[in-house]
Amino acid sequence: MLLRSIQKALASRCAAGKGPTPRLPARRLASSLIPAAYDKSERNASEKPRAVFGNTSPKEYQKMSERVLDSVVQVSSSRNRAQLLREKFGVNANELDDPAAAAAHARRLAQIVTMPLEGPTPLIKKKVDLFTTDIEEYFMKYPREEKTYNTFILGLAERGLADEARSALEDMRAHRIKPNAFHWTSLMKSCVVAKNPDKALDILEEMKIHGSQPTIWTIDVILEACVAAGQLDRAYELYSLAKQHSLTPNTEIFTTLIKGCLLVDKDYTRAWQTFNHMRVYHAEPDVVLYTLMIHICAKEENVEKALNLLDEMRAMDIRPTDVTYNSLIYACARRIDYYDEAFRLLEEMKREGFTPSLMTLTNVLNVCAKSGDVPTAELTFDEIMRLPEAKQNEQPYSLMIEAYANSHYLRGLKDNSNEIISNGEKIWGRMLEAGIAPSIYSFQNRIRLYSQCYRLNRAVELKDEMKHNFGIAPVEHTYNILIRMFCHARRVERAFDQVNIMKAVDKLEPNKNTYIELLVGCTKEFYVQSGMKLLREMKAKNLLVADANAQWINDFRRQLVKFPWLIREIDEMTGKADIPVAPWRHPGVKRKIRYNRDLTPEEQKRSP
C-alpha cells in the first residue's frame, strides 16, 4: 500500500510539472516524496502543510528518514502461505487438498519448468579478453594510446601480474604518454588479487606525486583490496579517503562495503545500516546493489523483505537481471512456505527473456527438494541434465536424493519407503557412473534417505562406509542425522551410543543441535534425569542463550509438573525465573512464576 501511495504521489507531482522524474534518486525519494505522502494521514485537517526541509530540525529529519526507510525496505511478516498462493499464484491453499486440484497445480508447475523463452534475450556485456601478456605482441595489433594501455594494464592486473603491469606503465612513460588516474587505478587492481591494501595505498601516494589526483574509482579499488584481505574495519576507516579528496561516494563504494559485510564477517545488520545510510545521504541503489541486498535477505531467510525490494526496483524503473531472479529463487528455497513463489519467479524470468542457467535450475531443484515434491524435482533434474556444464556437477544429484528423502513426510508416500529408497539409489548410481566423487553432503543426504524411512542399521552402515571406503570423516551434522533418527524411532539408548562414538572415535564435541535432538528423544520417553543432565551440560557450554521460550525446552518442562524443583532449575538456567509471565488462568496479568505450590486438580490430571 505504501508503494502504491508513493507511485500515485509521484504521478501527481509529475503531472503538475513539479517533478520529480520517475528515475528519482533514493535520497530525494526518502526526503521529499515519501514524507509528503506518509505524513498526510497523520496531520489534522486544521494543520498547515509542513515543508520537508524548511522548518524541520536535523533531529526530526533523522527520525523521519529512519521511519521512511523502515516503511520502504521492511515489510510486515504477515504474508502467509495461503495469502501468497491467492495473491501471487492464483491458487487457494485449501483447494490443494482436492486430488484434481492438486494434479492441475502440478501440471501448472511442470508447464513453467518447460515453457520456452518469451521476449528479447537481454544483451550481456563481456569483459575484454587479453589475448597475450607480451607487450610487444599486444601493440603489434593495437596502437599505443591511453585507452589501449589502460586495457592492457587492467588485464595484467586482474590476472595478478603486478610486475608486468608495472612494466607496461613504465613503457607508457617511455613512449611519452603520461599515465592518468585510470592507469594508476588499473595498476592498483593487482593489489586486490594479491590481497595487499598496503601496496594499494603506496600506489595512491605515488600517483599523487606524479600529478594524478585519485578518482572515486581509485578509492573503491583500495576498499576492494581491504575486503579481499579480510580487513573490513579498515575498509570502513579508509572510506573517509573520499571525503579527504573532496569526492562524493557513489553506489560502487557502498556495494564494496556491503559485499565485505557479507563475505568477511557475515554482519547483515551492518550491511543494512550501510545500505540505509547510502539511500538517505548519498546515492541511489542500482541493480547490482539491489541484487546484493536481496541475496542478504535470502541468507536471513527473509523472503518478505526480498520481494519488497523487488517491488521497489520496479517502482524505481530498475529492471531485474538474471542474477536478481537467481537470488530471489534462492531466498524461496530457504523457506518452504514460499514454494510456489519460486515457480512464479521462474515463469517471470522466462517471460523477461532470461535463459535459466545451471544456478537457476539448481535453486528450483533445491526448492523442490526441501518440499519433497518428487515429480517436479524429477522434471527439473531432467532439465538440468540437458545442460552441458551439469554433467560433472554433484549438486543436482545430491538435491535429487534429498527430494526423495523429504518425500517420506508427505501424506500417502510413507508406505512406499522401498520405492523411495530404490529411486534414491538409482540417482546415486548415476552419479558414480558419471565419474563424480561424492562429497560429505551427498553422503549425508543418502543417510537421510534411509533415516527418514527408519532403516536404522543401514543408515549407520552408510556412515561407516563413508569413512572407510571413501575416506570422508563424519562431522557433527552426520551424527545429528543418526541421533534424530533414533530419537524419532524411540531408541534413545542408541542415540546416546552415537554420542559416545562421536566423542571417542571421531573426537567431535556435540553442538547445540545434538543436544536438542537428544532432549526431544528424552521428552518422548520421559527420561527426566537424562534430560536434566543434557540441560546442565548445555548451560555449562553456554548453549542456552535466548532459549527460555524455545519449543523443545517447553515440551520437556511440561512433563515436570510433579517436580517443581526441576522446573525452577530449568527456569534459572534459561533466565525465565526472573521474567514476569502471564498465567494461563488470568490473561492480562503478569507475575513471576511461583514454585513449590500444590497442584490443582486439573494440573494433576494433565501431569504424567
C-alpha positions as CSV (number, residue, x, y, z in Angstrom):
1,M,0.0,0.0,0.0
2,L,2.8,2.4,0.8
3,L,4.4,1.8,-2.6
4,R,1.1,2.5,-4.3
5,S,0.7,5.8,-2.5
6,I,4.3,6.6,-3.5
7,Q,3.6,5.9,-7.1
8,K,0.3,8.0,-7.0
9,A,2.1,10.9,-5.4
10,L,4.9,10.6,-7.9
11,A,2.4,10.6,-10.8
12,S,0.5,13.6,-9.5
13,R,3.7,15.6,-9.0
14,C,4.9,14.8,-12.5
15,A,1.6,15.7,-14.0
16,A,1.6,19.1,-12.2
17,G,5.1,19.8,-13.6
18,K,6.7,19.9,-10.2
19,G,8.9,16.9,-10.7
20,P,10.4,14.6,-9.7
21,T,11.1,12.3,-12.7
22,P,10.4,8.6,-12.5
23,R,14.1,8.0,-12.0
24,L,14.0,9.7,-8.7
25,P,17.2,9.3,-6.6
26,A,16.5,7.5,-3.3
27,R,17.7,10.2,-1.0
28,R,15.2,12.6,-2.7
29,L,12.5,9.9,-2.6
30,A,13.2,9.5,1.1
31,S,13.3,13.2,1.9
32,S,10.8,14.7,-0.5
33,L,8.2,12.4,-1.8
34,I,7.6,9.8,0.9
35,P,7.3,12.1,3.9
36,A,4.7,14.2,2.0
37,A,2.6,11.1,1.3
38,Y,3.3,9.5,4.7
39,D,2.5,12.5,6.8
40,K,-0.8,13.2,5.0
41,S,-2.6,10.6,7.0
42,E,-1.1,11.8,10.3
43,R,-1.8,15.5,10.1
44,N,-5.1,17.0,11.2
45,A,-7.1,18.9,8.8
46,S,-6.5,22.2,10.7
47,E,-2.8,21.9,10.5
48,K,-0.9,23.6,7.7
49,P,1.3,21.6,5.3
50,R,4.8,21.4,6.7
51,A,7.8,21.9,4.5
52,V,10.1,19.0,4.4
53,F,13.4,20.9,4.5
54,G,12.0,24.3,5.7
55,N,11.4,24.3,9.4
56,T,12.4,20.6,10.1
57,S,15.2,20.3,12.6
58,P,18.0,17.8,11.9
59,K,16.9,15.5,14.7
60,E,13.3,15.4,13.3
61,Y,14.6,14.8,9.8
62,Q,16.7,11.9,11.1
63,K,13.7,10.3,12.8
64,M,11.6,10.9,9.7
65,S,14.3,9.3,7.5
66,E,14.5,6.3,9.7
67,R,10.7,5.9,9.6
68,V,10.7,6.2,5.8
69,L,13.4,3.6,5.3
70,D,11.7,1.2,7.7
71,S,8.4,1.7,5.7
72,V,10.0,1.2,2.3
73,V,12.6,-1.5,2.9
74,Q,11.0,-3.6,5.6
75,V,7.7,-5.5,5.0
76,S,5.3,-7.0,7.5
77,S,5.8,-10.7,8.1
78,S,2.0,-11.3,7.8
79,R,2.4,-12.8,4.3
80,N,1.5,-16.4,5.0
81,R,1.4,-19.3,2.5
82,A,-2.4,-19.1,1.8
83,Q,-2.3,-15.4,1.1
84,L,0.7,-15.7,-1.1
85,L,-0.9,-18.5,-3.1
86,R,-4.1,-16.4,-3.6
87,E,-2.4,-13.1,-4.5
88,K,0.7,-14.1,-6.4
89,F,0.0,-17.5,-7.9
90,G,-3.8,-17.7,-8.2
91,V,-4.2,-20.8,-6.1
92,N,-6.2,-21.3,-3.0
93,A,-4.3,-23.4,-0.4
94,N,-7.5,-25.1,0.7
95,E,-8.1,-26.4,-2.9
96,L,-4.8,-28.3,-2.9
97,D,-6.4,-31.0,-0.7
98,D,-8.6,-31.9,-3.6
99,P,-6.7,-34.6,-5.8
100,A,-8.0,-33.0,-9.0
101,A,-6.9,-29.5,-8.0
102,A,-3.5,-30.8,-6.8
103,A,-3.0,-32.6,-10.1
104,A,-3.8,-29.4,-12.0
105,H,-1.4,-27.5,-9.8
106,A,1.3,-30.0,-10.5
107,R,0.7,-29.6,-14.3
108,R,1.0,-25.8,-13.9
109,L,4.4,-26.2,-12.3
110,A,5.5,-28.6,-15.0
111,Q,4.5,-26.1,-17.7
112,I,6.5,-23.3,-16.0
113,V,9.7,-25.5,-15.9
114,T,9.4,-26.5,-19.6
115,M,8.0,-23.2,-21.0
116,P,10.0,-21.6,-23.8
117,L,11.5,-18.1,-23.5
118,E,9.4,-15.1,-24.3
119,G,10.6,-11.6,-25.2
120,P,14.0,-10.5,-26.4
121,T,17.1,-12.0,-24.8
122,P,19.0,-9.3,-23.0
123,L,22.5,-8.5,-24.1
124,I,25.3,-9.5,-21.7
125,K,28.4,-7.3,-21.6
126,K,31.6,-9.4,-21.8
127,K,34.9,-8.3,-20.5
128,V,37.7,-7.7,-22.9
129,D,39.8,-10.8,-23.2
130,L,43.6,-10.2,-23.1
131,F,45.0,-12.5,-25.8
132,T,48.6,-12.1,-24.7
133,T,50.7,-10.8,-21.9
134,D,53.6,-9.8,-24.1
135,I,53.5,-6.0,-24.6
136,E,55.2,-6.0,-28.0
137,E,52.9,-8.6,-29.4
138,Y,49.9,-6.7,-28.0
139,F,50.9,-3.4,-29.5
140,M,51.5,-5.0,-32.9
141,K,47.7,-5.4,-33.1
142,Y,46.7,-2.2,-31.3
143,P,48.0,1.4,-31.5
144,R,49.9,2.9,-28.5
145,E,47.4,5.2,-26.9
146,E,45.9,5.9,-23.5
147,K,42.9,3.6,-23.9
148,T,44.8,0.6,-25.2
149,Y,47.4,0.9,-22.5
150,N,44.7,1.1,-19.8
151,T,43.1,-2.1,-21.2
152,F,46.4,-3.9,-21.2
153,I,47.4,-2.8,-17.7
154,L,44.0,-3.7,-16.3
155,G,44.1,-7.2,-18.0
156,L,47.5,-7.9,-16.4
157,A,46.5,-6.6,-13.0
158,E,43.3,-8.7,-12.9
159,R,45.5,-11.8,-13.6
160,G,47.7,-10.9,-10.7
161,L,50.7,-10.0,-12.9
162,A,51.7,-6.9,-10.9
163,D,55.3,-6.7,-12.2
164,E,54.2,-7.0,-15.8
165,A,51.5,-4.3,-15.2
166,R,54.2,-2.0,-13.7
167,S,56.4,-2.6,-16.7
168,A,53.6,-1.7,-19.0
169,L,53.2,1.6,-17.1
170,E,56.9,2.4,-17.4
171,D,56.7,1.5,-21.2
172,M,53.9,4.0,-21.4
173,R,56.1,6.7,-20.0
174,A,58.9,5.7,-22.3
175,H,56.7,6.5,-25.3
176,R,55.9,9.9,-23.8
177,I,52.3,9.1,-22.8
178,K,51.6,10.4,-19.3
179,P,49.6,8.0,-17.1
180,N,46.4,9.4,-15.7
181,A,44.3,8.3,-12.7
182,F,42.7,5.5,-14.7
183,H,46.0,3.9,-15.5
184,W,47.1,4.1,-11.8
185,T,43.7,2.6,-10.7
186,S,44.1,-0.3,-13.2
187,L,47.6,-0.9,-11.8
188,M,46.1,-0.9,-8.3
189,K,43.7,-3.8,-9.3
190,S,46.7,-6.2,-8.8
191,C,46.6,-5.3,-5.1
192,V,43.1,-6.7,-5.0
193,V,44.2,-10.0,-6.4
194,A,47.2,-10.1,-4.1
195,K,45.0,-9.0,-1.1
196,N,47.5,-6.3,-0.2
197,P,45.8,-3.0,0.7
198,D,49.2,-1.5,2.0
199,K,50.6,-1.7,-1.6
200,A,47.4,-0.1,-2.9
201,L,48.0,2.9,-0.5
202,D,51.6,3.1,-1.7
203,I,50.4,3.4,-5.3
204,L,47.9,6.1,-4.2
205,E,50.8,8.2,-2.8
206,E,52.9,7.5,-5.9
207,M,50.2,8.6,-8.3
208,K,49.7,11.9,-6.3
209,I,53.5,12.5,-6.6
210,H,53.2,12.2,-10.3
211,G,50.4,14.7,-10.5
212,S,47.4,12.5,-10.8
213,Q,44.5,13.0,-8.4
214,P,42.6,9.9,-7.4
215,T,39.0,9.4,-8.5
216,I,36.2,7.7,-6.7
217,W,37.1,4.5,-8.6
218,T,40.5,4.7,-7.1
219,I,39.1,4.7,-3.6
220,D,36.8,1.9,-4.5
221,V,39.7,-0.3,-5.5
222,I,41.5,0.4,-2.2
223,L,38.4,-0.7,-0.3
224,E,38.2,-3.8,-2.5
225,A,41.8,-4.7,-1.5
226,C,40.8,-4.3,2.2
227,V,37.8,-6.5,1.7
228,A,39.8,-9.1,-0.2
229,A,42.3,-9.2,2.7
230,G,39.5,-9.6,5.2
231,Q,40.1,-6.2,6.8
232,L,36.5,-4.9,6.9
233,D,37.0,-2.4,9.7
234,R,40.0,-0.9,7.9
235,A,37.8,-0.6,4.8
236,Y,35.3,1.5,6.7
237,E,38.1,3.6,8.1
238,L,39.6,4.2,4.6
239,Y,36.1,5.2,3.4
240,S,37.0,8.7,4.7
241,L,39.6,9.0,1.9
242,A,36.7,10.0,-0.4
243,K,35.9,13.0,1.9
244,Q,39.6,13.9,2.2
245,H,39.9,14.2,-1.6
246,S,36.5,16.0,-2.0
247,L,34.9,13.0,-3.7
248,T,31.3,12.1,-3.4
249,P,30.8,8.4,-2.6
250,N,28.9,6.5,-5.2
251,T,27.0,3.3,-5.3
252,E,30.1,1.2,-6.1
253,I,31.8,2.3,-2.9
254,F,28.8,1.1,-0.8
255,T,28.5,-2.0,-2.8
256,T,32.1,-2.9,-1.9
257,L,31.5,-2.3,1.8
258,I,28.2,-4.3,1.9
259,K,29.9,-7.1,0.0
260,G,32.6,-7.1,2.7
261,C,29.9,-7.4,5.4
262,L,28.6,-10.4,3.5
263,L,31.9,-12.2,2.8
264,V,34.1,-11.2,5.7
265,D,32.0,-11.1,8.9
266,K,28.5,-12.1,7.7
267,D,27.4,-9.0,9.6
268,Y,24.0,-8.5,8.0
269,T,23.0,-5.7,10.5
270,R,26.0,-3.6,9.5
271,A,25.1,-4.2,5.8
272,W,21.6,-2.9,6.2
273,Q,22.9,0.1,8.2
274,T,25.3,0.9,5.3
275,F,22.5,0.5,2.7
276,N,20.1,2.8,4.6
277,H,22.8,5.4,5.1
278,M,23.6,5.4,1.4
279,R,20.0,5.8,0.4
280,V,19.3,8.8,2.6
281,Y,22.5,10.7,2.3
282,H,24.5,9.7,-0.8
283,A,23.3,7.7,-3.8
284,E,20.6,5.7,-5.4
285,P,20.9,1.9,-5.4
286,D,21.5,0.3,-8.7
287,V,20.5,-3.2,-9.9
288,V,23.8,-4.7,-8.6
289,L,23.2,-3.4,-5.1
290,Y,19.6,-4.3,-5.0
291,T,20.5,-7.8,-6.0
292,L,23.2,-8.0,-3.3
293,M,20.6,-6.9,-0.7
294,I,18.1,-9.5,-1.9
295,H,20.9,-12.1,-1.5
296,I,21.4,-10.9,2.1
297,C,17.6,-11.3,2.6
298,A,18.0,-14.9,1.4
299,K,20.8,-15.5,3.9
300,E,18.5,-14.1,6.6
301,E,15.6,-16.2,5.3
302,N,13.5,-13.0,5.0
303,V,11.7,-13.6,1.7
304,E,9.1,-10.9,2.5
305,K,11.8,-8.2,2.5
306,A,13.4,-9.6,-0.7
307,L,10.0,-9.4,-2.5
308,N,9.5,-5.9,-1.2
309,L,12.9,-4.9,-2.6
310,L,11.8,-6.4,-6.0
311,D,8.7,-4.2,-5.9
312,E,10.8,-1.2,-5.0
313,M,13.1,-1.9,-8.0
314,R,10.1,-1.8,-10.3
315,A,8.8,1.3,-8.8
316,M,12.2,2.9,-9.4
317,D,12.1,1.6,-13.0
318,I,15.1,-0.7,-12.5
319,R,14.9,-3.9,-14.5
320,P,15.9,-7.1,-12.6
321,T,18.7,-9.2,-14.1
322,D,19.0,-13.0,-14.2
323,V,21.2,-12.8,-11.1
324,T,18.4,-10.9,-9.3
325,Y,16.0,-13.7,-10.1
326,N,18.5,-16.3,-9.0
327,S,18.8,-14.6,-5.6
328,L,15.1,-14.4,-5.3
329,I,14.6,-18.1,-6.1
330,Y,17.4,-19.0,-3.7
331,A,15.6,-17.0,-1.0
332,C,12.4,-19.0,-1.7
333,A,14.5,-22.2,-1.5
334,R,15.3,-21.4,2.1
335,R,11.6,-21.1,3.1
336,I,9.2,-23.9,2.4
337,D,6.1,-21.6,2.7
338,Y,7.3,-19.8,-0.4
339,Y,7.5,-22.9,-2.6
340,D,5.1,-21.7,-5.3
341,E,6.6,-18.2,-5.3
342,A,9.8,-19.7,-6.7
343,F,8.0,-21.0,-9.8
344,R,6.2,-17.7,-10.3
345,L,9.6,-16.0,-10.3
346,L,10.9,-18.7,-12.8
347,E,8.0,-18.0,-15.1
348,E,8.5,-14.3,-14.8
349,M,12.2,-14.7,-15.5
350,K,11.5,-16.6,-18.7
351,R,8.9,-14.0,-19.8
352,E,11.6,-11.4,-19.4
353,G,13.8,-13.3,-21.9
354,F,16.4,-14.6,-19.4
355,T,17.7,-18.2,-20.1
356,P,17.6,-20.2,-16.8
357,S,21.2,-21.1,-16.0
358,L,22.5,-24.1,-14.1
359,M,22.4,-22.0,-10.9
360,T,18.7,-21.0,-11.6
361,L,17.5,-24.6,-12.2
362,T,19.6,-25.8,-9.2
363,N,17.8,-23.3,-7.0
364,V,14.5,-24.5,-8.3
365,L,15.5,-28.1,-7.6
366,N,16.5,-27.0,-4.1
367,V,13.0,-25.7,-3.6
368,C,11.5,-29.0,-4.8
369,A,13.9,-31.0,-2.6
370,K,13.1,-29.0,0.6
371,S,9.4,-29.5,-0.1
372,G,9.7,-33.2,-1.1
373,D,8.0,-32.6,-4.4
374,V,9.4,-35.5,-6.3
375,P,7.5,-35.2,-9.7
376,T,8.6,-31.5,-10.2
377,A,12.0,-32.3,-8.9
378,E,12.5,-35.1,-11.4
379,L,11.3,-32.8,-14.2
380,T,13.7,-30.1,-13.1
381,F,16.5,-32.6,-12.8
382,D,16.0,-33.8,-16.4
383,E,16.1,-30.1,-17.5
384,I,19.4,-29.7,-15.6
385,M,20.9,-32.8,-17.2
386,R,20.4,-31.4,-20.6
387,L,22.9,-28.6,-19.8
388,P,26.5,-29.4,-20.8
389,E,28.0,-27.9,-17.7
390,A,25.8,-30.1,-15.4
391,K,27.4,-33.4,-16.4
392,Q,30.1,-33.2,-13.7
393,N,28.2,-31.2,-11.1
394,E,27.4,-33.1,-7.9
395,Q,24.8,-30.7,-6.5
396,P,21.8,-31.8,-8.7
397,Y,22.3,-35.4,-7.8
398,S,22.6,-34.6,-4.1
399,L,19.5,-32.5,-4.2
400,M,17.5,-35.2,-6.0
401,I,18.4,-37.7,-3.3
402,E,17.3,-35.1,-0.7
403,A,14.0,-34.7,-2.6
404,Y,13.4,-38.5,-2.3
405,A,14.3,-38.3,1.4
406,N,11.9,-35.5,2.2
407,S,9.1,-37.1,0.2
408,H,8.7,-39.6,3.0
409,Y,7.0,-36.8,5.1
410,L,4.2,-36.4,2.5
411,R,0.8,-38.0,3.0
412,G,0.3,-41.2,1.2
413,L,4.0,-41.8,0.5
414,K,5.1,-43.2,3.9
415,D,4.1,-46.7,2.8
416,N,6.3,-46.5,-0.3
417,S,9.6,-46.4,1.5
418,N,11.1,-49.3,-0.6
419,E,10.3,-47.4,-3.8
420,I,11.7,-44.1,-2.4
421,I,15.0,-45.8,-1.4
422,S,15.2,-47.5,-4.8
423,N,14.8,-44.3,-6.7
424,G,17.4,-42.6,-4.5
425,E,19.9,-45.4,-5.1
426,K,19.4,-45.1,-8.8
427,I,20.4,-41.4,-8.7
428,W,23.4,-42.4,-6.5
429,G,24.4,-45.0,-9.2
430,R,24.0,-42.4,-12.0
431,M,26.3,-40.0,-10.1
432,L,29.0,-42.7,-9.7
433,E,28.7,-43.7,-13.3
434,A,29.3,-40.1,-14.4
435,G,32.6,-40.2,-12.5
436,I,31.6,-37.7,-9.8
437,A,33.3,-38.4,-6.5
438,P,30.6,-38.0,-3.7
439,S,31.2,-35.4,-1.1
440,I,30.0,-35.4,2.5
441,Y,26.9,-33.5,1.5
442,S,25.8,-36.3,-0.9
443,F,26.5,-38.9,1.7
444,Q,24.5,-37.1,4.4
445,N,21.5,-36.8,2.0
446,R,21.9,-40.6,1.3
447,I,22.0,-41.3,5.1
448,R,18.9,-39.1,5.5
449,L,17.2,-41.1,2.7
450,Y,17.5,-44.2,4.9
451,S,16.9,-42.5,8.2
452,Q,13.6,-40.9,7.1
453,C,12.4,-44.4,6.2
454,Y,13.6,-45.7,9.5
455,R,16.2,-48.1,8.1
456,L,18.2,-47.7,11.3
457,N,21.0,-50.3,10.8
458,R,21.6,-49.4,7.1
459,A,21.9,-45.7,7.9
460,V,24.7,-46.5,10.5
461,E,26.4,-48.7,7.9
462,L,26.4,-45.9,5.4
463,K,28.2,-43.6,7.9
464,D,30.9,-46.3,8.4
465,E,31.1,-46.9,4.6
466,M,31.6,-43.1,4.0
467,K,34.5,-43.2,6.4
468,H,36.3,-46.4,5.5
469,N,35.6,-46.8,1.7
470,F,35.6,-43.1,0.6
471,G,37.9,-41.6,3.3
472,I,35.3,-38.9,4.3
473,A,35.3,-38.3,8.0
474,P,31.8,-37.7,9.5
475,V,31.0,-34.3,11.0
476,E,28.6,-33.2,13.7
477,H,25.7,-32.9,11.3
478,T,26.3,-36.5,10.2
479,Y,25.8,-37.8,13.7
480,N,22.9,-35.4,14.3
481,I,21.0,-37.1,11.4
482,L,21.5,-40.5,13.1
483,I,20.7,-39.2,16.5
484,R,17.5,-37.6,15.2
485,M,16.6,-40.9,13.5
486,F,17.0,-43.0,16.7
487,C,15.1,-40.4,18.9
488,H,12.2,-40.4,16.5
489,A,12.2,-44.2,16.4
490,R,12.1,-44.1,20.3
491,R,15.6,-45.7,20.5
492,V,17.1,-43.1,22.8
493,E,19.7,-45.5,24.2
494,R,21.2,-46.0,20.7
495,A,21.1,-42.2,20.2
496,F,23.3,-41.8,23.3
497,D,25.6,-44.6,21.9
498,Q,26.1,-42.4,18.8
499,V,27.1,-39.5,21.0
500,N,29.7,-41.7,22.8
501,I,31.1,-42.9,19.4
502,M,31.1,-39.3,18.2
503,K,33.3,-38.2,21.2
504,A,35.6,-41.3,21.4
505,V,36.2,-42.3,17.8
506,D,35.9,-39.1,15.7
507,K,36.9,-36.7,18.5
508,L,33.9,-34.5,17.9
509,E,32.0,-32.4,20.5
510,P,28.2,-32.3,20.4
511,N,26.8,-29.0,19.2
512,K,23.5,-27.3,20.1
513,N,21.5,-29.3,17.6
514,T,22.9,-32.5,19.0
515,Y,21.6,-31.6,22.5
516,I,18.2,-30.5,21.1
517,E,17.6,-33.8,19.3
518,L,18.6,-35.8,22.4
519,L,16.3,-33.7,24.6
520,V,13.4,-34.3,22.2
521,G,14.1,-38.0,22.5
522,C,14.2,-37.8,26.3
523,T,10.9,-35.9,26.2
524,K,9.2,-38.6,24.2
525,E,10.4,-41.4,26.5
526,F,10.1,-39.3,29.7
527,Y,13.8,-39.7,30.6
528,V,13.9,-36.9,33.3
529,Q,17.3,-37.4,34.7
530,S,19.0,-37.8,31.3
531,G,17.2,-34.7,30.0
532,M,18.3,-32.6,33.1
533,K,21.8,-33.8,32.6
534,L,21.7,-32.6,29.0
535,L,20.4,-29.2,30.0
536,R,23.1,-28.8,32.6
537,E,25.8,-29.6,30.0
538,M,24.3,-27.0,27.7
539,K,24.3,-24.4,30.4
540,A,28.0,-25.2,31.2
541,K,28.8,-24.8,27.5
542,N,26.7,-21.5,27.3
543,L,24.3,-23.1,24.7
544,L,21.1,-21.9,26.4
545,V,21.3,-18.3,25.3
546,A,17.9,-16.8,24.4
547,D,16.1,-20.1,24.6
548,A,13.8,-19.5,27.5
549,N,10.7,-20.0,25.4
550,A,12.0,-22.5,22.9
551,Q,9.6,-25.2,22.0
552,W,11.9,-28.1,22.8
553,I,12.5,-26.7,26.3
554,N,8.8,-26.1,27.0
555,D,7.9,-29.6,25.8
556,F,10.3,-31.1,28.3
557,R,9.3,-28.6,31.0
558,R,5.6,-29.6,30.8
559,Q,6.4,-33.1,31.8
560,L,7.9,-32.0,35.1
561,V,4.7,-30.8,36.8
562,K,5.3,-33.2,39.7
563,F,8.9,-32.0,40.0
564,P,8.7,-28.2,40.7
565,W,12.3,-28.1,41.9
566,L,13.4,-29.3,38.5
567,I,11.2,-26.7,36.8
568,R,12.7,-24.0,38.9
569,E,16.2,-25.2,38.0
570,I,15.4,-25.1,34.3
571,D,13.9,-21.6,34.6
572,E,17.0,-20.4,36.4
573,M,19.2,-21.9,33.7
574,T,17.2,-20.2,30.9
575,G,16.6,-16.9,32.9
576,K,12.8,-17.5,32.8
577,A,12.5,-17.4,36.6
578,D,13.2,-13.7,36.7
579,I,10.8,-12.8,33.8
580,P,7.2,-11.9,34.7
581,V,4.8,-14.1,32.7
582,A,1.1,-14.1,32.2
583,P,-0.7,-17.0,34.0
584,W,-2.9,-19.1,31.7
585,R,-5.8,-18.8,34.1
586,H,-5.5,-15.0,34.4
587,P,-4.9,-13.4,31.0
588,G,-3.6,-9.9,31.0
589,V,-2.0,-10.2,34.4
590,K,1.8,-10.7,34.7
591,R,3.7,-12.0,37.7
592,K,6.7,-14.1,38.5
593,I,6.5,-17.8,38.4
594,R,5.5,-19.4,41.8
595,Y,7.3,-22.7,42.7
596,N,6.7,-25.4,45.3
597,R,2.9,-24.9,45.3
598,D,0.2,-27.6,45.4
599,L,-1.1,-28.8,42.1
600,T,-4.7,-28.0,41.1
601,P,-6.9,-31.0,40.2
602,E,-6.7,-30.0,36.6
603,E,-2.9,-30.0,36.7
604,Q,-2.9,-33.4,38.4
605,K,-5.0,-34.8,35.6
606,R,-2.6,-33.4,33.0
607,S,0.6,-34.5,34.8
608,P,2.2,-37.8,33.7
